[in-house]
Amino acid sequence: MALEKLRKYIYDRLNRYMHRPMTPPLTVGYDQIRIYPTAVGFAYLGIAGLLFLLGINYQNNLIIIICCLMLSVVPYVILDTYKNMNGIVLEPVETENRFAGQSVRFSLHVASDRQRFAVKIAPMNEGGISEFHDTLSGGDDIGIIFHPQKRGWLESGAYIITTTYPFGLICSHIVIDFHQKTLIYPRPLTGNFHLSEHASSTGSKVASSSDAKGMDELSGLRPYREGEPPSLIAWKQLAMNRGLMSKDFTATVDDSNYLDFDTLSGDAETRISVMTYAVLQLSSAGQTFGVKIGGAVIEPDHGEEHKTKALTALALWGNEKI
């Protein structure tokens, strides 16, 4: 317990010391690497010191020679441990947005001209899961995993990357903080949701996933928009080498339909979760809709970009300005 407290204290001090802006890609050098003995290393040095005292006290040259042999290994271990960390190039990998309850992995891409051994990456903040790599080559990714349960921004915090190669006597480590973060969307909650014809109304139409109807009559063709469902693609036009076109229908639902936070029942988080479910269902059906939550209004639209905009508004509501 005392050793764990001492270790946490050292890590906190190092975190404050090393916490400074870092511009990726970062090439690890002597100014980032810190070296100190591990618990096994302290025990090894303690045994060597004890042998030295015994050899001096009993005037036994053999014991003194063994002590000198033990100590002669230490400089080589320090050098190998340092070389195992020196020269690694680290660059943050973009993290995809996730829903609350899903796993999120903050990753660093590693570039190296040779293999590295026994490398561990751990979060300085609580809540992350460490990773250990027996061998690490150029092109590999290392990272930590979080299991967020709340919506909003999730920050990775600083990482501590350590290695005790080759004998576990000496540890070299670096502290990295690229200020990575990702947006956590609300957890979807199945339920009925309401569509209001105007952003200011209290709701005049009730819908569920089965009520999210498709389209009515074909009115023509238009250029394909990224994120539209495959059911809207004019496959015959594509087969005739006329390019990627989408079918344009007359919608059965008015374009002024909104998902309105005020029309739902339950506490705030329950409403947001139901609205998240509604956004996913309506977007999957290719339906045009808007979102009204608090004082923020997202105008009716459809497609992947609109879905992302709506989910972002729901994720940040109450946490910061949308």
C-alpha positions in Angstrom: 0.0 0.0 0.0 2.8 2.4 0.9 4.7 1.5 -2.3 1.5 2.2 -4.3 1.1 5.6 -2.7 4.7 6.5 -3.3 4.3 5.4 -7.0 1.2 7.5 -7.4 2.9 10.5 -5.8 5.9 10.1 -8.2 3.5 9.8 -11.2 1.6 12.9 -10.2 4.8 14.9 -9.8 6.0 13.7 -13.2 2.7 14.4 -14.8 2.8 18.1 -13.6 6.5 18.3 -14.7 5.9 16.8 -18.1 2.5 18.3 -18.8 3.3 20.8 -21.5 2.1 21.3 -25.1 3.4 18.6 -27.5 3.2 18.9 -31.2 2.8 15.6 -33.1 4.5 13.7 -34.5 6.8 13.5 -31.4 10.2 11.9 -31.6 11.1 10.5 -28.2 14.6 11.7 -27.1 16.7 12.1 -24.1 14.8 15.1 -22.9 11.6 13.1 -22.5 13.0 9.8 -21.1 13.2 9.4 -17.4 15.1 6.4 -15.9 14.9 4.9 -12.3 15.2 1.5 -10.7 12.2 -0.7 -10.4 11.3 -2.5 -7.1 13.3 -5.5 -8.3 16.1 -3.1 -9.2 16.2 -1.6 -5.7 16.3 -5.2 -4.3 19.1 -6.1 -6.6 21.2 -3.0 -5.6 20.4 -3.7 -1.9 21.7 -7.3 -2.2 24.9 -6.0 -4.0 25.4 -3.5 -1.2 24.9 -6.2 1.5 27.4 -8.4 -0.3 29.9 -5.6 -0.3 29.5 -5.0 3.4 29.9 -8.7 4.1 33.0 -8.9 2.0 34.6 -6.0 3.7 33.6 -7.2 7.2 34.9 -10.7 6.7 37.7 -9.7 4.3 36.4 -12.1 1.7 37.6 -11.2 -1.8 35.2 -13.7 -3.5 32.2 -11.9 -2.1 33.6 -8.6 -3.1 34.2 -9.9 -6.7 30.6 -11.1 -6.9 29.4 -7.7 -5.7 31.4 -6.0 -8.4 30.1 -8.3 -11.1 26.5 -7.6 -10.0 27.1 -3.8 -10.2 28.9 -4.0 -13.5 25.7 -5.2 -15.2 23.8 -2.1 -14.1 25.3 0.4 -16.7 24.5 -1.9 -19.6 21.0 -2.5 -18.4 20.5 1.3 -18.1 21.8 1.8 -21.6 19.7 -1.0 -23.2 16.5 0.3 -21.4 17.2 3.8 -22.7 17.8 2.6 -26.2 14.6 0.6 -26.1 12.6 3.8 -25.7 14.8 6.3 -27.6 13.9 7.3 -31.2 10.3 6.1 -31.2 8.0 8.5 -33.2 4.5 8.9 -31.7 1.5 10.4 -33.4 -2.1 10.5 -32.2 -4.8 8.6 -34.2 -8.2 10.2 -34.7 -10.8 8.7 -32.4 -14.3 8.1 -33.7 -17.3 9.3 -31.7 -19.1 6.7 -29.7 -22.3 6.2 -27.7 -22.3 6.1 -23.9 -21.7 2.5 -22.8 -19.4 1.7 -25.8 -15.7 1.2 -25.6 -13.5 4.1 -26.7 -9.8 3.5 -27.6 -7.4 6.5 -27.7 -4.5 5.3 -29.9 -1.0 6.4 -30.8 0.6 5.4 -34.0 4.2 4.2 -33.6 6.9 4.7 -36.2 10.2 2.9 -35.5 13.2 1.6 -37.4 13.5 -1.5 -35.3 11.5 -3.6 -32.8 11.0 -2.5 -29.2 10.3 -4.9 -26.4 8.1 -5.0 -23.2 6.4 -1.7 -23.7 3.4 -0.7 -21.5 1.1 2.3 -22.0 -1.1 3.4 -19.0 -3.4 6.4 -18.4 -2.4 9.0 -15.8 -6.1 9.5 -15.1 -8.3 6.9 -13.5 -10.8 5.0 -15.6 -8.5 3.9 -18.5 -7.3 0.3 -19.2 -3.6 -0.2 -19.8 -2.0 -2.1 -22.7 1.1 -4.2 -22.7 3.0 -5.1 -25.9 5.7 -7.9 -25.8 7.1 -6.5 -29.1 6.4 -3.2 -30.8 7.2 -2.6 -34.4 6.9 0.4 -36.7 3.4 0.8 -38.0 1.8 -0.6 -34.8 -0.7 1.3 -32.6 -0.7 1.5 -28.9 -3.5 3.0 -26.8 -5.8 2.9 -23.7 -9.4 2.0 -23.5 -12.2 3.8 -21.7 -15.8 2.7 -21.0 -17.6 6.1 -20.7 -21.1 6.0 -19.2 -21.9 9.7 -19.6 -22.5 11.8 -22.7 -20.2 14.8 -23.6 -16.6 15.2 -24.3 -14.2 12.5 -23.1 -10.5 13.5 -22.8 -7.7 10.9 -22.8 -5.5 12.8 -20.4 -1.8 12.1 -20.3 -0.2 8.7 -21.0 2.8 7.2 -19.3 4.7 4.8 -21.6 7.2 2.5 -19.8 9.6 -0.3 -20.5 11.7 -2.4 -18.1 13.5 -4.3 -20.9 15.8 -6.3 -20.7 16.0 -7.6 -17.1 13.3 -5.6 -15.2 15.9 -3.9 -13.0 15.6 -0.4 -14.6 12.5 1.4 -15.9 12.6 4.1 -18.5 9.4 6.0 -19.1 7.9 9.0 -21.0 4.8 11.0 -20.3 2.8 12.0 -23.4 -0.2 14.3 -23.6 -1.6 15.2 -27.1 -4.9 16.4 -25.5 -6.9 13.8 -27.4 -10.6 13.9 -26.9 -13.8 12.4 -28.5 -17.5 13.1 -28.3 -19.7 10.6 -26.5 -23.2 10.5 -27.8 -26.1 9.8 -25.4 -27.1 6.2 -24.9 -30.1 5.4 -27.2 -33.3 4.4 -25.3 -36.1 2.7 -27.2 -39.4 4.5 -26.9 -42.1 6.5 -28.6 -41.2 9.9 -29.9 -43.2 12.9 -31.1 -42.9 15.0 -34.2 -44.2 18.5 -34.2 -45.1 20.4 -37.3 -43.5 23.6 -36.2 -40.5 24.2 -33.9 -42.7 26.3 -31.6 -45.6 23.8 -31.3 -46.1 21.2 -28.6 -46.5 18.3 -30.9 -49.3 17.2 -33.2 -48.1 13.9 -34.5 -47.0 10.7 -32.7 -44.5 8.3 -34.3 -42.4 5.3 -33.5 -39.8 3.4 -35.5 -42.7 1.7 -37.3 -44.3 5.0 -38.1 -41.2 6.5 -39.7 -42.6 6.0 -43.2 -40.6 6.2 -46.4 -41.5 8.1 -49.5 -44.7 8.5 -51.5 -44.4 9.2 -55.3 -41.3 9.5 -57.5 -40.8 13.1 -58.6 -37.4 12.8 -60.4 -33.7 12.2 -60.1 -31.0 14.3 -58.5 -27.3 13.9 -57.7 -26.5 11.5 -54.9 -25.8 13.0 -51.5 -23.3 11.3 -49.2 -24.9 9.4 -46.4 -28.2 8.7 -48.1 -29.5 5.1 -47.7 -29.0 2.6 -50.6 -32.7 2.4 -51.1 -32.7 5.9 -52.7 -30.0 5.1 -55.2 -31.1 4.9 -58.9 -29.3 1.6 -59.6 -30.6 1.5 -63.2 -29.0 4.8 -64.0 -25.7 3.6 -62.5 -25.8 0.5 -64.6 -26.3 2.7 -67.7 -23.1 4.6 -66.7 -25.0 7.8 -66.0 -23.3 8.3 -62.7 -24.5 8.0 -59.1 -28.0 9.4 -58.8 -30.7 9.4 -56.1 -34.5 9.1 -56.5 -36.4 12.2 -55.5 -39.7 11.4 -53.8 -42.6 13.4 -52.5 -42.3 13.0 -48.8 -45.2 11.6 -46.8 -44.1 13.7 -43.8 -43.9 17.5 -43.9 -40.4 18.9 -44.0 -41.2 21.1 -41.0 -41.4 18.1 -38.6 -39.2 18.4 -35.5 -38.1 16.2 -32.6 -39.1 18.4 -29.7 -37.5 17.9 -26.3 -40.5 19.5 -24.6 -43.0 17.0 -26.0 -41.4 14.0 -24.3 -41.9 12.8 -20.7 -39.4 11.7 -18.1 -36.3 13.3 -16.7 -33.8 15.2 -19.0 -31.4 12.3 -19.6 -34.3 10.0 -20.4 -35.7 12.4 -23.0 -32.3 12.9 -24.6 -31.8 9.1 -24.8 -35.2 8.7 -26.5 -34.4 11.6 -28.9 -31.1 9.8 -29.7 -33.0 6.7 -30.6 -35.4 8.8 -32.7 -32.5 10.4 -34.6 -31.1 7.0 -35.4 -34.4 5.6 -36.5 -35.4 8.5 -38.7 -32.0 8.8 -40.3 -32.0 5.1 -41.1 -35.4 5.6 -42.8 -34.0 8.5 -44.8 -36.7 10.8 -43.4 -36.3 14.6 -43.1 -36.6 16.0 -39.6 -35.4 18.8 -37.4 -34.4 18.9 -33.7 -35.5 21.3 -31.0 -33.8 21.1 -27.6 -33.8 24.0 -25.2 -33.1 27.1 -27.1 -31.3 25.3 -29.9 -33.0 24.5 -33.1 -31.6 22.4 -35.9 -33.5 22.9 -39.2 -35.0 19.9 -40.9 -32.7 17.9 -43.2 -31.5 14.4 -43.7 -28.3 12.4 -44.4 -25.3 11.4 -42.4 -24.1 15.0 -41.8 -27.5 16.0 -40.4 -27.5 12.9 -38.2 -24.1 13.8 -36.8 -25.2 17.4 -36.2 -28.3 16.2 -34.3 -26.4 13.7 -32.2 -23.7 16.3 -31.3 -26.4 18.7 -30.2 -27.9 16.1 -27.9 -24.5 15.1 -26.5 -23.5 18.6 -25.6 -26.9 19.9 -24.3 -26.5 21.2 -20.8 -22.7 20.7 -20.9 -21.7 23.6 -23.1 -23.0 25.9 -25.8 -24.1 23.9 -28.9 
